[in-house]
Amino acid sequence: MNKKELSNALVEKIGLSITDAQRCVNCMVDIIAEEMRQGGRVTILGFGTFSVKQKAKRKGMNPTSFEPIVIPAKKVVNFKPSKYLNFYLDKRRKIKA
């Protein structure tokens, strides 16, 4: 599902206009991205937690010349699903087993 499909789902589920739904999705993405840019974390109960993790620099290898290189440190996005989301996703499998 992409942003457009998410907006359309909001239109069908809540009855918003398409422009309002698109604005809601864009604003939510902007708010989450801004909070994470500042090093914060966003917890949505029943869904999960978005956070930023720092990756240390490490050694690597250039795949064409096989020369050793240093991969610089960077920040990466981390998502940890909630117990409720994991249970919901796993529910069908547990019933069949």
C-alpha positions, 0 to 999 in steps of 0.5 A: 500500500502506498500513500495514495492507496492509504489516502483512498482507504481513509476516504472509504473508511472515514468519509473524508474528502480525498484532499483532506485524506491526502493532507492527513497522510502527508502531515502524519508522515512529516510529523513522524519524520521530523520527530525522528530527525530530532532523535526522538521516537514515535510510539503508536499504541497497538501499532509499534514504535519508530526510533532512530539507531546509530550504526557505527562505522565498519570495514567493508570491501569494494565489490569490483576491486576487492579493496578494503573500504571504511563504511561511515557511521550513519543513522537508520530507522528502526521499527518495533511492532507492538505485541498487539500487531504481532498477535494480530498478524500471527492470529490466523497461523495459530488457528490453523495449527 
